[in-house]
């Protein structure tokens, strides 16, 4: 196997490793083996097999590293495969609005603020949104719904202040 020593190839690889959606595109074009064989050593191939393992885990690739029907759909979305799968499942199970809200919240920084001098109170406020689920995603969804209700009455600033969230 020929090793790639060019900086541009290495930069592309780093981008590919961090961007699972890009890996799905390469797999969909049946170029994956050709790409690896031409540019990387066997050791590198072993080390950076993790994205493929991840994609197999979420069901985008099968055990032969071929696209599944889910993977084919995820290839068409300009999103991280985890987010894409969540949106597809949200559509299938008729809960797309909450899935879209969570996806949008995950695309930005955490809306909760943790001031050093009031960390315990801020943690409690965030936990109160999650309820019994103990889920950060549910906390994001409930916080957004609470903010929307507060905004309807012109009290969004108070809501954010009381719940340690950004406006």
N, C-alpha and C positions, 0 to 999 in steps of 0.2 A: 504494500500500500504506500502511496505517495503522501508524504506529509506536506501540509500547507504551512509555509513560513511567512506569508505576506500579512502585513498588518490589516489590510482591508478584509481579507478572508477571516482573520481572527475577530475583527470587529463585527462582521456579519454573524459569526458563530455566537458571540456574546449576545447580540440582539436576538438571534434565533432561540438561544437558551432561555432568555428572559421572556420571550413572547410566544406562549403556547399556541396562540392563534396562527402565527406564522408557521409553526411546525405543522399544524393541521393542513395549511395550504400546501406545503412541500409534500406532505403525505398524499394529499388528494391528487397531485400531479405525478405520482409514482416516481419521484425524484430522490426520495430519501436515501436509499442505498447508494445510488450514484454519487450523491453529495458527500456522504460519509466516506466512501471508498476513495474518492479522489483527494480529499482534503485532510483527513485525520488519521492518526495512528490507531492501532487496536486499543491501546491504553486509554486514549482520549475517548474513543467510542464507548468503552466500558464506563468511564467516569461520568460521561454526560448522557447516559441512557435515562437518567431520571425524568426528563420531560416526557419521554415515551411511556414510562411506567405510570406517571401521573395521568396521561391521556387515556391509557388503558383503564386506570382506576375509575375515571369518571365515565367510562363507556364510549369515548370518542374513537378509540382504536381497539381492535380485537387482539387476540394473543399472537397473531401473525403480523401485527403492526399495520393492518389495513383498516381503512376507514369503515366505521359502522354507519348505519343510517343516521344515528345521532351525530356522529362526526361529520357526515356530509352536510347536515344542517348547520352545525357549528362553524363550518368553513365559510359559510355565506355571511356570517355575522361579524361585524368589525369590533368584536368584544373579546375579552378574556373568556376562555371556554367555560370556566366555572360560572361566570355571570350569564353567559349565553345559555348554559344548561338550565340555570335557575329561571330565566325568562321563558324558555321553551316549556319547562315543566309548569310554570305559572299559567301559561296559556292553556296547556292541556287540562290542568286541574281547575281552571276558571278562577284563578286568583292572580291575574296579571297585574292589576293595579298595585297591590302590596309588593309584588315581585319587582315591579318597575321602581317603586319608591325605595326599596332596599338597594337595588342596583345603582340608582342615582346617588344614594347616600354613600355607598362603598366607593364610588368613583372620585369622591372628594375626601378631604381630611375629616377626621372624627369631629362631629359637631359638638361634642361634650368638652367642656373646659374643666381642667383639674387644677384649681388654684392651690398653691402649696400650703397656705394657712387654713384651708377648708377642704382638704382632700377627702376626709371621711364623709362630710356632708355631700360633696359632689358624687362620690361613689354610691352613696345611698340614693341620691336622686336618679342616677342612671339605673341602678338595680330596681327601683320602683317601676320604671317603665317596662323592664323585662318581666316583672312579676315572677310567677312560679317557673317560667320557661328557662330562666337563667341564660337567655340568648341575647347576644349583642344585636343581632339582626332584628329581633322582635323589639328590643329597646329603641333602635333607630326608627322603626315603623311607628311605634306608639308615641315617641317623642314628636315625630312629624305630624301625626294626627292631632296631638295635643296643641302643637304650634298652630295648625290650621284652624282649630276651634278658637284659640286665643286671638288669632288674626281677624276672625270674623267679628269680634267685639272690640277690635283696636287695642288689644292687650298683649300683643306679641312680645313687646320689650319686657314687660313684667314676667311673662312666661319664661323667656330666655334667662333672665336674671335669677329667678327663683329655682330654675332647673339646671343651672350651670351649662347652658348651651349657647352656641354662637347664633347670631341673628343673620 
